[in-house]
Amino acid sequence: MTDRNPLPGDVIGVKCVTHDSVPAKDSKEEEDEDHTCVIPSLQELEDVLHSAPRSCHHGDEVWPNLFLGDMFMSHDKFGLWQLGITHVLNASHGKLCCKGSDDFYGTTVKYYGVPANDLPTFDLSAYFYPASEFIHQALTSGGKIFVHCAMGLSRSAALVLAYLMIHHRLSLLSSVHSVQQKRWIFPNRGFLRQLIGLDQILQEERLNEPK
């Protein structure tokens, strides 16, 4: 056993089980993961991500009125206007080639910037709840939101997954499967570990909710 310092998003002492320790389920049972508290391993999660068709556009609607895409689309103000975008979440705020700012989009679009690096050592989990709340406010106010980073595969995808887990009570695997129906994504290993940690926390909280 090799000792290591905890990585951002690691969770210690959570009692939820992993997929390896439970019997195989049919597809119907897998859709109802809120009641099973099954946490995927990092390898299992990567296998699921690798298995999806590798196709995506500059922007894809991965949830009603929630678009996930790249910096090319983020610079197309006319294209965003045609889609009816009212909010933009830039997961690569301040990084090379990402122009996002309040001034860039003007007064008709609300902007939120997350200055994330696409590195496994970056603690994106600090932004899971603030970014999820921004997305939630956009959608519940009748708006449409475009979430992006440079490629729309890692940083922004991780924030969209966190939103689905926090505000729609989906498990991590269910969130991944939902987004994969519309767009290929692949958050880096550090972000996946942090999402697994979030999954553990949320499912543990739900197990302890009053019945």
N, CA, C and O of each residue as an XYZ file, in Angstrom:
844
protein
N       0.846     -1.196      0.000
C       0.000      0.000      0.000
C       0.876      1.237      0.000
O       1.770      1.358      0.837
N       0.640      2.147     -0.911
C       1.480      3.331     -1.055
C       0.785      4.528     -0.440
O      -0.363      4.821     -0.773
N       1.473      5.225      0.457
C       0.898      6.424      1.056
C       0.963      7.562      0.065
O       1.904      7.643     -0.725
N      -0.039      8.459      0.093
C      -0.018      9.656     -0.725
C      -0.792     10.737     -0.019
O      -1.647     10.448      0.817
N      -0.504     11.976     -0.344
C      -1.282     13.074      0.190
C      -2.626     13.104     -0.495
O      -2.707     12.799     -1.685
N      -3.704     13.465      0.220
C      -5.026     13.507     -0.413
C      -5.055     14.502     -1.551
O      -4.471     15.581     -1.454
N      -5.728     14.146     -2.624
C      -5.932     15.046     -3.744
C      -7.198     15.842     -3.526
O      -8.076     15.416     -2.775
N      -7.312     17.038     -4.196
C      -8.550     17.797     -4.071
C      -9.754     16.932     -4.424
O      -9.764     16.248     -5.447
N     -10.760     16.970     -3.570
C     -11.967     16.199     -3.845
C     -11.986     14.831     -3.199
O     -13.026     14.173     -3.190
N     -10.838     14.374     -2.644
C     -10.846     13.086     -1.953
C     -11.738     13.183     -0.716
O     -11.712     14.190     -0.010
N     -12.522     12.145     -0.455
C     -13.394     12.117      0.701
C     -13.048     10.898      1.546
O     -12.949      9.782      1.035
N     -12.865     11.123      2.834
C     -12.449     10.046      3.722
C     -13.583      9.728      4.687
O     -14.205     10.635      5.239
N     -13.851      8.445      4.889
C     -14.799      8.034      5.897
C     -16.240      7.943      5.450
O     -17.130      7.787      6.286
N     -16.499      8.037      4.155
C     -17.870      7.920      3.661
C     -18.205      6.455      3.472
O     -17.375      5.682      2.993
N     -19.415      6.067      3.844
C     -19.774      4.646      3.900
C     -20.434      4.107      2.642
O     -20.725      2.912      2.582
N     -20.683      4.935      1.635
C     -21.309      4.428      0.421
C     -20.404      3.413     -0.246
O     -19.181      3.494     -0.131
N     -21.003      2.450     -0.948
C     -20.247      1.369     -1.546
C     -19.874      1.683     -2.983
O     -20.470      2.554     -3.617
N     -18.871      0.959     -3.493
C     -18.481      1.107     -4.879
C     -19.164      0.059     -5.723
O     -19.741     -0.894     -5.200
N     -19.101      0.236     -7.040
C     -19.718     -0.737     -7.942
C     -19.122     -2.124     -7.760
O     -19.819     -3.123     -7.937
N     -17.830     -2.201     -7.406
C     -17.174     -3.498     -7.311
C     -17.735     -4.349     -6.181
O     -17.577     -5.569     -6.184
N     -18.398     -3.703     -5.200
C     -18.829     -4.449     -4.023
C     -20.315     -4.772     -4.013
O     -20.832     -5.273     -3.014
N     -21.013     -4.489     -5.121
C     -22.442     -4.805     -5.178
C     -22.719     -5.699     -6.366
O     -21.961     -5.687     -7.335
N     -23.805     -6.486     -6.311
C     -24.146     -7.353     -7.436
C     -24.473     -6.546     -8.679
O     -24.887     -5.390     -8.591
N     -24.283     -7.167     -9.842
C     -24.618     -6.506    -11.099
C     -26.112     -6.254    -11.167
O     -26.914     -7.069    -10.711
N     -26.488     -5.087    -11.756
C     -27.888     -4.717    -11.860
C     -28.274     -4.635    -13.321
O     -27.426     -4.432    -14.190
N     -29.584     -4.797    -13.589
C     -30.029     -4.593    -14.952
C     -30.143     -3.099    -15.230
O     -29.992     -2.282    -14.321
N     -30.414     -2.736    -16.504
C     -30.388     -1.337    -16.905
C     -31.436     -0.516    -16.171
O     -31.202      0.654    -15.870
N     -32.605     -1.119    -15.873
C     -33.654     -0.400    -15.165
C     -33.195     -0.004    -13.778
O     -33.445      1.113    -13.326
N     -32.518     -0.930    -13.098
C     -32.060     -0.653    -11.748
C     -30.992      0.432    -11.742
O     -30.921      1.234    -10.811
N     -30.156      0.458    -12.789
C     -29.098      1.450    -12.834
C     -29.649      2.852    -12.960
O     -28.991      3.813    -12.560
N     -30.867      2.990    -13.520
C     -31.455      4.310    -13.667
C     -31.916      4.874    -12.330
O     -32.146      6.078    -12.221
N     -32.055      4.032    -11.314
C     -32.592      4.467    -10.037
C     -31.509      4.435     -8.972
O     -31.673      3.795     -7.933
N     -30.400      5.123     -9.228
C     -29.244      5.006     -8.365
C     -29.378      5.783     -7.070
O     -28.594      5.575     -6.144
N     -30.375      6.694     -6.982
C     -30.554      7.432     -5.744
C     -30.818      6.489     -4.579
O     -30.536      6.833     -3.431
N     -31.361      5.293     -4.859
C     -31.721      4.371     -3.796
C     -30.640      3.316     -3.559
O     -30.728      2.562     -2.590
N     -29.633      3.246     -4.412
C     -28.621      2.214     -4.269
C     -27.322      2.733     -3.691
O     -26.535      1.959     -3.146
N     -27.081      4.044     -3.801
C     -25.867      4.652     -3.266
C     -24.614      3.942     -3.800
O     -23.733      3.563     -3.029
N     -24.547      3.769     -5.107
C     -23.401      3.129     -5.743
C     -22.443      4.202     -6.248
O     -22.835      5.079     -7.017
N     -21.201      4.131     -5.819
C     -20.179      5.101     -6.200
C     -19.225      4.444     -7.186
O     -18.653      3.402     -6.864
N     -19.027      5.009     -8.378
C     -18.112      4.394     -9.343
C     -16.662      4.605     -8.938
O     -16.319      5.600     -8.301
N     -15.825      3.662     -9.313
C     -14.382      3.864     -9.154
C     -13.893      4.778    -10.270
O     -14.595      4.990    -11.259
N     -12.691      5.317    -10.109
C     -12.117      6.180    -11.133
C     -11.968      5.426    -12.449
O     -12.273      5.972    -13.509
N     -11.504      4.180    -12.397
C     -11.313      3.401    -13.613
C     -12.640      3.118    -14.297
O     -12.741      3.187    -15.522
N     -13.648      2.802    -13.514
C     -14.960      2.527    -14.086
C     -15.510      3.776    -14.771
O     -16.093      3.700    -15.853
N     -15.317      4.913    -14.131
C     -15.797      6.171    -14.695
C     -15.094      6.474    -16.010
O     -15.736      6.882    -16.977
N     -13.788      6.279    -16.052
C     -13.035      6.512    -17.287
C     -13.459      5.548    -18.388
O     -13.513      5.926    -19.558
N     -13.761      4.306    -18.020
C     -14.239      3.345    -19.020
C     -15.566      3.805    -19.628
O     -15.773      3.698    -20.837
N     -16.453      4.310    -18.789
C     -17.741      4.813    -19.276
C     -17.520      5.996    -20.218
O     -18.167      6.086    -21.262
N     -16.616      6.897    -19.858
C     -16.341      8.065    -20.692
C     -15.710      7.660    -22.027
O     -16.060      8.200    -23.077
N     -14.780      6.706    -21.976
C     -14.131      6.243    -23.207
C     -15.117      5.554    -24.152
O     -14.931      5.584    -25.369
N     -16.158      4.936    -23.605
C     -17.064      4.115    -24.411
C     -18.039      4.934    -25.249
O     -18.666      4.403    -26.165
N     -18.171      6.217    -24.945
C     -19.164      7.040    -25.642
C     -18.666      7.456    -27.025
O     -17.459      7.582    -27.232
N     -19.584      7.672    -27.977
C     -19.189      8.163    -29.308
C     -18.507      9.516    -29.200
O     -18.978     10.398    -28.483
N     -17.403      9.680    -29.908
C     -16.638     10.922    -29.808
C     -17.123     11.931    -30.840
O     -16.479     12.153    -31.865
N     -18.247     12.523    -30.555
C     -18.798     13.524    -31.456
C     -19.383     14.665    -30.644
O     -20.106     14.441    -29.673
N     -19.068     15.885    -31.043
C     -19.637     17.060    -30.403
C     -19.480     18.237    -31.353
O     -18.665     18.211    -32.275
N     -20.274     19.261    -31.108
C     -20.225     20.466    -31.915
C     -19.613     21.587    -31.082
O     -19.159     21.362    -29.960
N     -19.606     22.796    -31.641
C     -19.107     23.930    -30.855
C     -20.006     24.185    -29.654
O     -19.565     24.750    -28.653
N     -21.264     23.770    -29.753
C     -22.190     23.881    -28.634
C     -23.286     22.843    -28.756
O     -23.843     22.652    -29.836
N     -23.603     22.167    -27.655
C     -24.654     21.148    -27.646
C     -25.574     21.388    -26.460
O     -25.110     21.719    -25.370
N     -26.883     21.223    -26.666
C     -27.847     21.355    -25.579
C     -27.892     20.027    -24.832
O     -28.513     19.068    -25.290
N     -27.228     19.978    -23.677
C     -27.092     18.725    -22.930
C     -28.160     18.552    -21.869
O     -28.284     17.474    -21.287
N     -28.930     19.590    -21.607
C     -30.050     19.585    -20.663
C     -30.961     20.702    -21.146
O     -30.471     21.655    -21.752
N     -32.254     20.628    -20.906
C     -33.120     21.694    -21.423
C     -32.620     23.096    -21.083
O     -32.508     23.472    -19.916
N     -32.321     23.866    -22.146
C     -31.860     25.255    -22.049
C     -30.455     25.406    -21.470
O     -30.034     26.512    -21.134
N     -29.729     24.287    -21.354
C     -28.343     24.310    -20.876
C     -27.442     23.794    -21.996
O     -27.513     22.630    -22.391
N     -26.599     24.688    -22.493
C     -25.709     24.359    -23.603
C     -24.276     24.241    -23.096
O     -23.821     25.050    -22.287
N     -23.575     23.229    -23.581
C     -22.177     22.991    -23.221
C     -21.346     23.070    -24.490
O     -21.680     22.436    -25.491
N     -20.257     23.849    -24.458
C     -19.481     23.995    -25.683
C     -18.089     24.537    -25.462
O     -17.547     24.489    -24.357
N     -17.511     25.064    -26.557
C     -16.110     25.469    -26.549
C     -15.943     26.980    -26.687
O     -16.917     27.728    -26.769
N     -14.673     27.407    -26.710
C     -14.399     28.842    -26.753
C     -14.787     29.448    -28.103
O     -15.094     30.638    -28.170
N     -14.781     28.662    -29.172
C     -15.201     29.176    -30.476
C     -16.635     29.687    -30.391
O     -16.940     30.791    -30.843
N     -17.499     28.879    -29.814
C     -18.891     29.281    -29.673
C     -19.032     30.442    -28.697
O     -19.889     31.307    -28.876
N     -18.199     30.463    -27.674
C     -18.290     31.528    -26.673
C     -17.970     32.889    -27.264
O     -18.413     33.911    -26.740
N     -17.198     32.918    -28.360
C     -16.843     34.175    -29.021
C     -17.868     34.604    -30.058
O     -17.814     35.725    -30.565
N     -18.797     33.718    -30.374
C     -19.804     33.999    -31.407
C     -21.028     34.641    -30.759
O     -22.022     33.971    -30.477
N     -20.939     35.930    -30.532
C     -22.037     36.617    -29.838
C     -23.341     36.567    -30.630
O     -24.421     36.475    -30.045
N     -23.246     36.626    -31.945
C     -24.457     36.549    -32.764
C     -25.080     35.157    -32.662
O     -26.299     35.026    -32.554
N     -24.243     34.120    -32.697
C     -24.741     32.752    -32.564
C     -25.395     32.512    -31.212
O     -26.422     31.838    -31.124
N     -24.801     33.064    -30.158
C     -25.397     32.938    -28.831
C     -26.734     33.673    -28.763
O     -27.686     33.199    -28.143
N     -26.789     34.831    -29.408
C     -28.045     35.586    -29.450
C     -29.120     34.787    -30.183
O     -30.276     34.773    -29.760
N     -28.747     34.123    -31.279
C     -29.715     33.308    -32.021
C     -30.263     32.172    -31.174
O     -31.430     31.802    -31.310
N     -29.436     31.617    -30.303
C     -29.880     30.542    -29.413
C     -30.724     31.069    -28.258
O     -31.396     30.297    -27.575
N     -30.691     32.372    -28.041
C     -31.433     32.955    -26.923
C     -30.688     32.877    -25.606
O     -31.305     32.886    -24.541
N     -29.349     32.798    -25.668
C     -28.539     32.675    -24.456
C     -28.639     33.945    -23.613
O     -28.431     35.053    -24.107
N     -28.961     33.763    -22.327
C     -29.071     34.885    -21.395
C     -27.964     34.880    -20.341
O     -27.727     35.887    -19.673
N     -27.285     33.732    -20.198
C     -26.232     33.579    -19.196
C     -25.054     32.819    -19.806
O     -25.244     31.898    -20.600
N     -23.848     33.209    -19.431
C     -22.641     32.499    -19.869
C     -21.792     32.188    -18.641
O     -21.495     33.065    -17.830
N     -21.410     30.915    -18.524
C     -20.482     30.481    -17.483
C     -19.195     30.041    -18.172
O     -19.182     29.056    -18.911
N     -18.119     30.776    -17.926
C     -16.827     30.491    -18.539
C     -15.942     29.797    -17.519
O     -15.501     30.419    -16.552
N     -15.677     28.501    -17.727
C     -14.860     27.725    -16.800
C     -13.373     27.905    -17.044
O     -12.557     27.278    -16.368
N     -13.006     28.752    -17.999
C     -11.587     29.044    -18.268
C     -11.367     30.559    -18.254
O     -10.614     31.097    -19.066
N     -12.033     31.228    -17.327
C     -11.974     32.679    -17.224
C     -10.532     33.159    -17.053
O      -9.793     32.663    -16.202
N     -10.149     34.133    -17.879
C      -8.820     34.711    -17.773
C      -7.722     33.919    -18.451
O      -6.559     34.321    -18.432
N      -8.086     32.782    -19.057
C      -7.073     31.947    -19.701
C      -6.904     32.358    -21.164
O      -7.734     33.083    -21.712
N      -5.840     31.896    -21.777
C      -5.503     32.248    -23.145
C      -6.654     31.955    -24.101
O      -7.231     30.867    -24.081
N      -6.978     32.926    -24.929
C      -7.984     32.813    -25.993
C      -9.428     32.832    -25.503
O     -10.341     32.804    -26.329
N      -9.672     32.878    -24.203
C     -11.044     32.944    -23.709
C     -11.343     34.381    -23.307
O     -10.833     34.878    -22.303
N     -12.173     35.038    -24.103
C     -12.381     36.481    -23.968
C     -13.426     36.866    -22.933
O     -13.643     38.055    -22.699
N     -14.063     35.914    -22.321
C     -15.226     36.182    -21.498
C     -15.049     37.254    -20.446
O     -14.042     37.291    -19.739
N     -16.027     38.117    -20.351
C     -16.110     39.143    -19.319
C     -17.482     39.792    -19.431
O     -18.184     39.608    -20.426
N     -17.862     40.549    -18.411
C     -19.124     41.273    -18.483
C     -19.121     42.251    -19.649
O     -20.130     42.403    -20.338
N     -17.987     42.918    -19.875
C     -17.897     43.897    -20.965
C     -18.051     43.236    -22.335
O     -18.642     43.818    -23.244
N     -17.520     42.022    -22.481
C     -17.551     41.345    -23.784
C     -18.982     41.027    -24.203
O     -19.329     41.191    -25.372
N     -19.811     40.579    -23.278
C     -21.172     40.163    -23.623
C     -22.203     41.282    -23.490
O     -23.322     41.148    -23.985
N     -21.850     42.364    -22.842
C     -22.785     43.474    -22.717
C     -23.813     43.253    -21.622
O     -23.704     42.318    -20.829
N     -24.811     44.123    -21.587
C     -25.775     44.126    -20.492
C     -26.892     43.100    -20.645
O     -27.650     42.868    -19.703
N     -27.004     42.480    -21.822
C     -28.107     41.542    -22.051
C     -27.776     40.119    -21.596
O     -28.661     39.265    -21.546
N     -26.528     39.865    -21.270
C     -26.106     38.525    -20.858
C     -25.421     38.598    -19.498
O     -24.531     39.424    -19.294
N     -25.831     37.737    -18.566
C     -25.174     37.657    -17.268
C     -23.983     36.700    -17.383
O     -24.084     35.619    -17.963
N     -22.868     37.125    -16.819
C     -21.613     36.376    -16.989
C     -21.060     35.951    -15.634
O     -21.100     36.699    -14.657
N     -20.541     34.717    -15.609
C     -19.844     34.225    -14.414
C     -18.573     33.512    -14.868
O     -18.629     32.604    -15.697
N     -17.437     33.922    -14.329
C     -16.162     33.342    -14.737
C     -15.523     32.510    -13.638
O     -15.428     32.946    -12.491
N     -15.087     31.311    -13.998
C     -14.357     30.417    -13.092
C     -12.935     30.282    -13.632
O     -12.748     29.711    -14.706
N     -11.927     30.791    -12.920
C     -10.551     30.797    -13.437
C      -9.850     29.453    -13.263
O      -8.815     29.375    -12.600
N     -10.399     28.407    -13.847
C      -9.881     27.051    -13.640
C      -8.784     26.704    -14.639
O      -8.835     27.090    -15.806
N      -7.800     25.973    -14.154
C      -6.798     25.353    -15.024
C      -7.208     23.903    -15.275
O      -7.695     23.226    -14.370
N      -7.011     23.432    -16.501
C      -7.367     22.042    -16.803
C      -6.224     21.125    -16.387
O      -5.579     20.484    -17.217
N      -5.994     21.080    -15.082
C      -4.934     20.262    -14.501
C      -5.526     19.397    -13.397
O      -6.401     19.858    -12.664
N      -5.069     18.154    -13.259
C      -5.608     17.277    -12.222
C      -5.420     17.826    -10.811
O      -6.161     17.453     -9.900
N      -4.438     18.706    -10.618
C      -4.154     19.249     -9.296
C      -5.012     20.467     -8.955
O      -4.993     20.932     -7.816
N      -5.771     20.995     -9.934
C      -6.590     22.177     -9.671
C      -7.847     21.784     -8.895
O      -8.527     20.823     -9.254
N      -8.152     22.530     -7.830
C      -9.317     22.209     -7.006
C     -10.560     22.868     -7.586
O     -10.944     23.963     -7.176
N     -11.183     22.192     -8.543
C     -12.412     22.692     -9.153
C     -13.598     22.540     -8.207
O     -14.615     23.213     -8.373
N     -13.471     21.663     -7.220
C     -14.590     21.402     -6.314
C     -15.005     22.659     -5.545
O     -16.150     22.758     -5.102
N     -14.103     23.607     -5.385
C     -14.441     24.863     -4.703
C     -15.492     25.653     -5.471
O     -16.162     26.516     -4.903
N     -15.639     25.360     -6.763
C     -16.591     26.082     -7.609
C     -17.852     25.268     -7.918
O     -18.747     25.763     -8.605
N     -17.937     24.027     -7.422
C     -19.097     23.196     -7.749
C     -20.407     23.864     -7.337
O     -21.337     23.951     -8.138
N     -20.484     24.331     -6.101
C     -21.739     24.918     -5.625
C     -22.001     26.313     -6.192
O     -23.127     26.580     -6.611
N     -21.005     27.225     -6.227
C     -21.276     28.538     -6.836
C     -21.682     28.451     -8.301
O     -22.604     29.143     -8.732
N     -20.997     27.600     -9.072
C     -21.328     27.453    -10.494
C     -22.700     26.808    -10.660
O     -23.472     27.204    -11.534
N     -23.006     25.812     -9.821
C     -24.312     25.153     -9.893
C     -25.429     26.132     -9.580
O     -26.491     26.086    -10.200
N     -25.195     27.017     -8.621
C     -26.203     28.002     -8.261
C     -26.425     28.994     -9.403
O     -27.559     29.399     -9.660
N     -25.344     29.387    -10.092
C     -25.471     30.300    -11.236
C     -26.291     29.649    -12.353
O     -27.162     30.285    -12.946
N     -26.002     28.379    -12.630
C     -26.760     27.643    -13.648
C     -28.227     27.525    -13.223
O     -29.137     27.742    -14.023
N     -28.435     27.179    -11.961
C     -29.793     27.004    -11.443
C     -30.601     28.299    -11.551
O     -31.761     28.279    -11.963
N     -29.991     29.411    -11.185
C     -30.687     30.699    -11.263
C     -31.020     31.055    -12.708
O     -32.089     31.595    -12.990
N     -30.098     30.750    -13.621
C     -30.351     31.030    -15.034
C     -31.569     30.253    -15.534
O     -32.440     30.821    -16.193
N     -31.630     28.984    -15.229
C     -32.693     28.126    -15.759
C     -34.027     28.360    -15.066
O     -35.072     28.319    -15.716
N     -34.012     28.602    -13.768
C     -35.275     28.818    -13.057
C     -35.863     30.200    -13.336
O     -37.037     30.438    -13.054
N     -35.065     31.105    -13.882
C     -35.572     32.430    -14.250
C     -36.076     32.462    -15.683
O     -36.447     33.520    -16.193
N     -36.089     31.299    -16.336
C     -36.565     31.221    -17.710
C     -35.513     31.523    -18.747
O     -35.836     31.737    -19.915
N     -34.245     31.545    -18.336
C     -33.166     31.855    -19.259
C     -32.570     30.624    -19.917
O     -33.008     29.496    -19.693
N     -31.561     30.876    -20.732
C     -30.773     29.823    -21.362
C     -29.300     30.109    -21.074
O     -28.855     31.253    -21.164
N     -28.557     29.077    -20.731
C     -27.177     29.277    -20.321
C     -26.215     28.494    -21.201
O     -26.484     27.355    -21.583
N     -25.090     29.124    -21.513
C     -24.007     28.480    -22.256
C     -22.829     28.323    -21.308
O     -22.298     29.311    -20.802
N     -22.422     27.084    -21.068
C     -21.296     26.765    -20.191
C     -20.147     26.290    -21.074
O     -20.326     25.404    -21.910
N     -18.969     26.879    -20.888
C     -17.867     26.511    -21.779
C     -16.514     26.617    -21.079
O     -16.380     27.233    -20.022
N     -15.529     26.000    -21.703
C     -14.114     26.222    -21.384
C     -13.429     26.312    -22.738
O     -14.022     26.841    -23.678
N     -12.209     25.819    -22.876
C     -11.537     25.893    -24.178
C     -12.141     24.911    -25.179
O     -12.423     25.273    -26.322
N     -12.336     23.664    -24.742
C     -12.835     22.616    -25.634
C     -14.233     22.128    -25.278
O     -14.868     21.445    -26.082
N     -14.717     22.461    -24.108
C     -16.034     21.980    -23.687
C     -16.051     20.521    -23.313
O     -17.079     19.858    -23.449
N     -14.922     20.003    -22.839
C     -14.814     18.577    -22.537
C     -14.473     18.286    -21.081
O     -14.906     17.266    -20.544
N     -13.704     19.162    -20.430
C     -13.183     18.853    -19.101
C     -13.702     19.802    -18.027
O     -14.565     19.422    -17.235
N     -13.189     21.029    -17.987
C     -13.580     21.965    -16.921
C     -15.079     22.254    -16.924
O     -15.757     22.072    -15.913
N     -15.585     22.702    -18.062
C     -17.003     23.056    -18.140
C     -17.888     21.826    -17.980
O     -18.950     21.905    -17.362
N     -17.466     20.696    -18.526
C     -18.243     19.461    -18.395
C     -18.355     19.046    -16.936
O     -19.419     18.614    -16.494
N     -17.267     19.173    -16.185
C     -17.293     18.810    -14.768
C     -18.277     19.684    -13.994
O     -18.971     19.196    -13.101
N     -18.342     20.973    -14.332
C     -19.271     21.868    -13.645
C     -20.724     21.539    -13.994
O     -21.602     21.641    -13.138
N     -20.979     21.149    -15.229
C     -22.325     20.751    -15.625
C     -22.728     19.464    -14.890
O     -23.863     19.345    -14.429
N     -21.818     18.517    -14.781
C     -22.106     17.284    -14.043
C     -22.421     17.599    -12.581
O     -23.352     17.037    -12.004
N     -21.638     18.500    -11.989
C     -21.877     18.880    -10.596
C     -23.259     19.506    -10.433
O     -23.955     19.244     -9.452
N     -23.650     20.329    -11.395
C     -24.984     20.943    -11.346
C     -26.089     19.883    -11.355
O     -27.030     19.962    -10.565
N     -25.978     18.904    -12.235
C     -26.996     17.853    -12.319
C     -27.055     17.038    -11.026
O     -28.126     16.604    -10.603
N     -25.900     16.839    -10.412
C     -25.851     16.076     -9.169
C     -26.450     16.875     -8.009
O     -27.179     16.321     -7.185
N     -26.146     18.168     -7.943
C     -26.573     18.993     -6.814
C     -28.040     19.385     -6.926
O     -28.784     19.276     -5.952
N     -28.463     19.839     -8.099
C     -29.804     20.408     -8.232
C     -30.842     19.436     -8.790
O     -32.041     19.690     -8.677
N     -30.408     18.335     -9.386
C     -31.375     17.369     -9.920
C     -31.244     16.007     -9.268
O     -31.898     15.050     -9.680
N     -30.397     15.918     -8.248
C     -30.274     14.710     -7.430
C     -29.885     13.479     -8.245
O     -30.217     12.355     -7.869
N     -29.189     13.684     -9.351
C     -28.689     12.569    -10.135
C     -27.383     12.068     -9.540
O     -26.604     12.850     -8.995
N     -27.144     10.783     -9.641
C     -25.835     10.260     -9.273
C     -24.814     10.700    -10.315
O     -25.184     11.202    -11.377
N     -23.544     10.516    -10.019
C     -22.498     10.881    -10.977
C     -22.649     10.092    -12.277
O     -22.573     10.669    -13.362
N     -22.860      8.788    -12.176
C     -23.000      7.978    -13.381
C     -24.229      8.380    -14.186
O     -24.170      8.440    -15.415
N     -25.325      8.653    -13.517
C     -26.529      9.083    -14.228
C     -26.302     10.420    -14.918
O     -26.781     10.629    -16.033
N     -25.576     11.328    -14.270
C     -25.262     12.622    -14.864
C     -24.401     12.455    -16.106
O     -24.645     13.090    -17.132
N     -23.394     11.599    -16.007
C     -22.519     11.333    -17.156
C     -23.323     10.762    -18.313
O     -23.194     11.225    -19.446
N     -24.149      9.764    -18.038
C     -24.951      9.144    -19.097
C     -25.884     10.168    -19.742
O     -26.086     10.143    -20.956
N     -26.450     11.060    -18.943
C     -27.365     12.069    -19.471
C     -26.647     13.012    -20.437
O     -27.149     13.280    -21.529
N     -25.486     13.512    -20.045
C     -24.731     14.446    -20.902
C     -24.202     13.732    -22.135
O     -24.186     14.302    -23.226
N     -23.766     12.474    -21.969
C     -23.212     11.719    -23.095
C     -24.210     11.504    -24.227
O     -23.808     11.274    -25.367
N     -25.487     11.575    -23.932
C     -26.483     11.429    -24.989
C     -26.411     12.577    -25.990
O     -26.872     12.450    -27.125
N     -25.832     13.700    -25.564
C     -25.784     14.893    -26.412
C     -24.378     15.312    -26.809
O     -24.188     15.935    -27.853
N     -23.370     14.968    -25.967
C     -22.020     15.469    -26.227
C     -20.990     14.547    -25.585
O     -21.212     14.016    -24.497
N     -19.849     14.360    -26.273
C     -18.737     13.606    -25.693
C     -17.998     14.500    -24.717
O     -17.668     15.639    -25.044
N     -17.737     13.993    -23.519
C     -17.020     14.754    -22.499
C     -15.945     13.873    -21.887
O     -16.015     12.645    -21.950
N     -14.937     14.528    -21.285
C     -13.899     13.761    -20.603
C     -13.134     14.652    -19.623
O     -12.032     15.106    -19.931
N     -13.715     14.905    -18.441
C     -12.984     15.653    -17.415
C     -11.682     14.938    -17.042
O     -11.604     13.710    -17.094
N     -10.665     15.713    -16.667
C      -9.391     15.086    -16.308
C      -9.524     14.297    -15.003
O     -10.525     14.411    -14.294
N      -8.500     13.496    -14.699
C      -8.584     12.566    -13.571
C      -8.811     13.260    -12.231
O      -9.533     12.757    -11.370
N      -8.183     14.423    -12.071
C      -8.373     15.149    -10.823
C      -9.812     15.588    -10.649
O     -10.371     15.483     -9.557
N     -10.423     16.086    -11.735
C     -11.816     16.516    -11.665
C     -12.747     15.326    -11.430
O     -13.746     15.442    -10.720
N     -12.412     14.183    -12.031
C     -13.229     12.989    -11.815
C     -13.171     12.552    -10.353
O     -14.188     12.158     -9.783
N     -11.984     12.621     -9.744
C     -11.871     12.282     -8.325
C     -12.725     13.227     -7.476
O     -13.377     12.806     -6.521
N     -12.709     14.503     -7.841
C     -13.490     15.482     -7.088
C     -14.989     15.248     -7.264
O     -15.758     15.427     -6.320
N     -15.406     14.852     -8.459
C     -16.814     14.530     -8.697
C     -17.223     13.268     -7.948
O     -18.343     13.186     -7.443
N     -16.337     12.292     -7.871
C     -16.616     11.089     -7.083
C     -16.795     11.478     -5.616
O     -17.677     10.963     -4.929
N     -15.941     12.398     -5.145
C     -16.076     12.881     -3.772
C     -17.407     13.573     -3.546
O     -18.047     13.372     -2.514
N     -17.833     14.397     -4.514
C     -19.131     15.060     -4.419
C     -20.258     14.026     -4.409
O     -21.212     14.154     -3.642
N     -20.149     13.018     -5.247
C     -21.149     11.949     -5.307
C     -21.272     11.263     -3.949
O     -22.379     10.986     -3.487
N     -20.137     10.989     -3.314
C     -20.147     10.353     -2.002
C     -20.853     11.219     -0.970
O     -21.667     10.728     -0.189
N     -20.539     12.505     -0.971
C     -21.134     13.420      0.000
C     -22.644     13.528     -0.197
O     -23.415     13.425      0.757
N     -23.055     13.736     -1.447
C     -24.480     13.924     -1.728
C     -25.292     12.668     -1.429
O     -26.380     12.746     -0.858
N     -24.763     11.520     -1.814
C     -25.514     10.280     -1.576
C     -25.564      9.937     -0.086
O     -26.559      9.403      0.407
N     -24.484     10.249      0.618
C     -24.498     10.030      2.067
C     -25.536     10.936      2.734
O     -26.257     10.502      3.633
N     -25.609     12.198      2.291
C     -26.605     13.133      2.846
C     -28.020     12.629      2.580
O     -28.893     12.734      3.441
N     -28.246     12.084      1.389
C     -29.589     11.631      1.024
C     -29.979     10.356      1.775
O     -31.152     10.134      2.074
N     -28.987      9.528      2.072
C     -29.277      8.345      2.863
C     -29.708      8.720      4.283
O     -30.482      8.006      4.921
N     -29.189      9.858      4.765
C     -29.483     10.292      6.133
C     -30.653     11.261      6.231
O     -30.966     11.759      7.312
N     -31.301     11.527      5.092
C     -32.478     12.408      5.120
C     -33.605     11.748      5.892
O     -33.755     10.527      5.841
N     -34.404     12.539      6.611
C     -35.559     11.971      7.318
C     -36.517     11.325      6.330
O     -36.797     11.894      5.275
N     -37.007     10.175      6.652
C     -37.923      9.442      5.769
C     -39.340      9.958      5.924
O     -40.252      9.465      5.262
